[in-house]
Amino acid sequence: MSALFVIGILLIVLFGFSVSAYLTYFKFSIQNFIGKLVIFVSLGVILSIVTFTISLSLIWPPVM
């Protein structure tokens, strides 16, 4: 059970940072490297938290 939880967390973080990388490097026109890095990390953390919250509130309770 804990292995599935860890795999789920890793997939959520991977999804959050993948979407963040796509938005930062292909959609936003930021030329500054530090600014681009800050936006990438901030969006990655925010999207990971939002995805984790959605998965806990919508997906997990019906399974248990």
MARKOL-808596 format. One record per atom (N, C-alpha, C): atom name; residue in one letter; x, y, z. Coordinates in steps of 0.05 Angstrom, whole numbers, plus 5000, padded with zeros to 4 digits. Each point is the difference from the previous one (the first is absolute). Layout:
# MARKOL-808596
<site CA	code A	east X	north Y	up Z> .
...
# end
This chain:
# MARKOL-808596
<site N	code M	east 5016	north 4976	up 5000> .
<site CA	code M	east 4984	north 5024	up 5000> .
<site C	code M	east 5017	north 5025	up 5000> .
<site N	code S	east 5022	north 5000	up 5016> .
<site CA	code S	east 5017	north 5024	up 5001> .
<site C	code S	east 5015	north 5003	up 4974> .
<site N	code A	east 5007	north 4978	up 4987> .
<site CA	code A	east 5014	north 5003	up 4974> .
<site C	code A	east 4982	north 5013	up 4979> .
<site N	code L	east 4974	north 4993	up 5000> .
<site CA	code L	east 4981	north 5013	up 4982> .
<site C	code L	east 4997	north 5030	up 5006> .
<site N	code F	east 5000	north 5006	up 5026> .
<site CA	code F	east 4998	north 5028	up 5008> .
<site C	code F	east 5025	north 5016	up 4990> .
<site N	code V	east 5023	north 4989	up 5004> .
<site CA	code V	east 5025	north 5013	up 4991> .
<site C	code V	east 5000	north 5003	up 4969> .
<site N	code I	east 4992	north 4980	up 4986> .
<site CA	code I	east 4999	north 5001	up 4971> .
<site C	code I	east 4980	north 5022	up 4991> .
<site N	code G	east 4977	north 5001	up 5014> .
<site CA	code G	east 4980	north 5021	up 4994> .
<site C	code G	east 5011	north 5028	up 5005> .
<site N	code I	east 5014	north 5004	up 5022> .
<site CA	code I	east 5012	north 5026	up 5005> .
<site C	code I	east 5020	north 5007	up 4979> .
<site N	code L	east 5017	north 4981	up 4992> .
<site CA	code L	east 5020	north 5006	up 4979> .
<site C	code L	east 4987	north 5007	up 4974> .
<site N	code L	east 4978	north 4986	up 4993> .
<site CA	code L	east 4986	north 5007	up 4975> .
<site C	code L	east 4987	north 5027	up 5001> .
<site N	code I	east 4989	north 5008	up 5024> .
<site CA	code I	east 4988	north 5026	up 5003> .
<site C	code I	east 5021	north 5022	up 4997> .
<site N	code V	east 5023	north 4996	up 5012> .
<site CA	code V	east 5022	north 5020	up 4998> .
<site C	code V	east 5010	north 5001	up 4971> .
<site N	code L	east 5003	north 4977	up 4987> .
<site CA	code L	east 5009	north 5000	up 4973> .
<site C	code L	east 4980	north 5015	up 4982> .
<site N	code F	east 4974	north 4995	up 5004> .
<site CA	code F	east 4980	north 5014	up 4984> .
<site C	code F	east 5001	north 5030	up 5005> .
<site N	code G	east 5002	north 5009	up 5025> .
<site CA	code G	east 5001	north 5028	up 5006> .
<site C	code G	east 5024	north 5014	up 4988> .
<site N	code F	east 5023	north 4988	up 5001> .
<site CA	code F	east 5024	north 5013	up 4989> .
<site C	code F	east 5001	north 4997	up 4969> .
<site N	code S	east 4987	north 4980	up 4989> .
<site CA	code S	east 4999	north 4998	up 4971> .
<site C	code S	east 4983	north 5022	up 4988> .
<site N	code V	east 4976	north 5004	up 5012> .
<site CA	code V	east 4983	north 5022	up 4991> .
<site C	code V	east 5014	north 5027	up 5004> .
<site N	code S	east 5013	north 5003	up 5023> .
<site CA	code S	east 5015	north 5024	up 5006> .
<site C	code S	east 5022	north 5006	up 4979> .
<site N	code A	east 5015	north 4979	up 4993> .
<site CA	code A	east 5021	north 5003	up 4980> .
<site C	code A	east 4988	north 5008	up 4973> .
<site N	code Y	east 4978	north 4987	up 4992> .
<site CA	code Y	east 4987	north 5007	up 4975> .
<site C	code Y	east 4991	north 5030	up 4999> .
<site N	code L	east 4987	north 5008	up 5022> .
<site CA	code L	east 4991	north 5028	up 5001> .
<site C	code L	east 5023	north 5019	up 5000> .
<site N	code T	east 5020	north 4994	up 5016> .
<site CA	code T	east 5023	north 5019	up 5004> .
<site C	code T	east 5016	north 5003	up 4974> .
<site N	code Y	east 5007	north 4977	up 4988> .
<site CA	code Y	east 5019	north 5001	up 4978> .
<site C	code Y	east 4987	north 5003	up 4973> .
<site N	code F	east 4974	north 4994	up 4997> .
<site CA	code F	east 4988	north 5002	up 4973> .
<site C	code F	east 4978	north 5021	up 4998> .
<site N	code K	east 4987	north 5007	up 5022> .
<site CA	code K	east 4978	north 5019	up 4999> .
<site C	code K	east 5006	north 5028	up 5010> .
<site N	code F	east 5017	north 5002	up 5021> .
<site CA	code F	east 5007	north 5026	up 5010> .
<site C	code F	east 5025	north 5010	up 4986> .
<site N	code S	east 5001	north 5026	up 4995> .
<site CA	code S	east 5023	north 5012	up 4986> .
<site C	code S	east 5018	north 5014	up 5020> .
<site N	code I	east 5012	north 4984	up 5018> .
<site CA	code I	east 5018	north 5011	up 5020> .
<site C	code I	east 5029	north 4995	up 4990> .
<site N	code Q	east 5016	north 5022	up 4998> .
<site CA	code Q	east 5027	north 4997	up 4990> .
<site C	code Q	east 5021	north 4996	up 5022> .
<site N	code N	east 4994	north 5010	up 5024> .
<site CA	code N	east 5018	north 4998	up 5022> .
<site C	code N	east 5001	north 4971	up 5011> .
<site N	code F	east 5024	north 4989	up 5003> .
<site CA	code F	east 5003	north 4972	up 5009> .
<site C	code F	east 4990	north 4997	up 5029> .
<site N	code I	east 5007	north 5019	up 5018> .
<site CA	code I	east 4992	north 4998	up 5028> .
<site C	code I	east 4970	north 5003	up 5002> .
<site N	code G	east 4988	north 5018	up 4985> .
<site CA	code G	east 4971	north 5003	up 5000> .
<site C	code G	east 4986	north 4975	up 4990> .
<site N	code K	east 5011	north 4989	up 4979> .
<site CA	code K	east 4988	north 4975	up 4989> .
<site C	code K	east 5002	north 4977	up 5020> .
<site N	code L	east 5022	north 4998	up 5014> .
<site CA	code L	east 5004	north 4979	up 5020> .
<site C	code L	east 4981	north 5004	up 5024> .
<site N	code V	east 4996	north 5025	up 5008> .
<site CA	code V	east 4982	north 5005	up 5023> .
<site C	code V	east 4972	north 4993	up 4992> .
<site N	code I	east 4991	north 5008	up 4976> .
<site CA	code I	east 4973	north 4994	up 4991> .
<site C	code I	east 4996	north 4970	up 4997> .
<site N	code F	east 5020	north 4986	up 4989> .
<site CA	code F	east 4999	north 4971	up 4997> .
<site C	code F	east 4996	north 4986	up 5026> .
<site N	code V	east 5016	north 5007	up 5020> .
<site CA	code V	east 4999	north 4986	up 5026> .
<site C	code V	east 4974	north 5008	up 5014> .
<site N	code S	east 4992	north 5025	up 4999> .
<site CA	code S	east 4975	north 5009	up 5013> .
<site C	code S	east 4976	north 4986	up 4989> .
<site N	code L	east 4998	north 5000	up 4973> .
<site CA	code L	east 4977	north 4986	up 4987> .
<site C	code L	east 5001	north 4970	up 5006> .
<site N	code G	east 5023	north 4988	up 5000> .
<site CA	code G	east 5002	north 4972	up 5006> .
<site C	code G	east 4990	north 4993	up 5027> .
<site N	code V	east 5007	north 5016	up 5020> .
<site CA	code V	east 4991	north 4995	up 5027> .
<site C	code V	east 4970	north 5004	up 5002> .
<site N	code I	east 4990	north 5022	up 4989> .
<site CA	code I	east 4972	north 5007	up 5002> .
<site C	code I	east 4983	north 4978	up 4985> .
<site N	code L	east 5008	north 4992	up 4976> .
<site CA	code L	east 4985	north 4980	up 4986> .
<site C	code L	east 5001	north 4973	up 5014> .
<site N	code S	east 5022	north 4993	up 5012> .
<site CA	code S	east 5002	north 4975	up 5015> .
<site C	code S	east 4982	north 5000	up 5024> .
<site N	code I	east 4999	north 5022	up 5014> .
<site CA	code I	east 4982	north 5002	up 5024> .
<site C	code I	east 4971	north 4999	up 4991> .
<site N	code V	east 4993	north 5014	up 4979> .
<site CA	code V	east 4972	north 5000	up 4990> .
<site C	code V	east 4992	north 4972	up 4991> .
<site N	code T	east 5018	north 4986	up 4985> .
<site CA	code T	east 4994	north 4973	up 4991> .
<site C	code T	east 4997	north 4981	up 5023> .
<site N	code F	east 5018	north 5002	up 5020> .
<site CA	code F	east 4998	north 4983	up 5024> .
<site C	code F	east 4974	north 5005	up 5015> .
<site N	code T	east 4992	north 5025	up 5003> .
<site CA	code T	east 4975	north 5006	up 5014> .
<site C	code T	east 4976	north 4989	up 4985> .
<site N	code I	east 5000	north 5003	up 4974> .
<site CA	code I	east 4978	north 4990	up 4984> .
<site C	code I	east 4999	north 4969	up 5002> .
<site N	code S	east 5023	north 4988	up 4999> .
<site CA	code S	east 5000	north 4970	up 5001> .
<site C	code S	east 4991	north 4990	up 5027> .
<site N	code L	east 5007	north 5014	up 5022> .
<site CA	code L	east 4991	north 4992	up 5026> .
<site C	code L	east 4970	north 5004	up 5004> .
<site N	code S	east 4989	north 5022	up 4989> .
<site CA	code S	east 4972	north 5007	up 5005> .
<site C	code S	east 4981	north 4985	up 4981> .
<site N	code L	east 5008	north 4995	up 4976> .
<site CA	code L	east 4982	north 4988	up 4980> .
<site C	code L	east 5004	north 4970	up 4995> .
<site N	code I	east 5025	north 4992	up 4999> .
<site CA	code I	east 5006	north 4972	up 4992> .
<site C	code I	east 5003	north 4982	up 5024> .
<site N	code W	east 5013	north 5008	up 5021> .
<site CA	code W	east 5007	north 4982	up 5021> .
<site C	code W	east 4976	north 4991	up 5018> .
<site N	code P	east 4982	north 5018	up 5008> .
<site CA	code P	east 4978	north 4991	up 5018> .
<site C	code P	east 4982	north 4978	up 4988> .
<site N	code P	east 4992	north 5000	up 4974> .
<site CA	code P	east 4984	north 4978	up 4991> .
<site C	code P	east 5015	north 4973	up 5000> .
<site N	code V	east 5026	north 5001	up 4997> .
<site CA	code V	east 5015	north 4975	up 4999> .
<site C	code V	east 5001	north 4987	up 5028> .
<site N	code M	east 5003	north 5016	up 5021> .
<site CA	code M	east 5001	north 4990	up 5027> .
<site C	code M	east 4973	north 4993	up 5009> .
# end
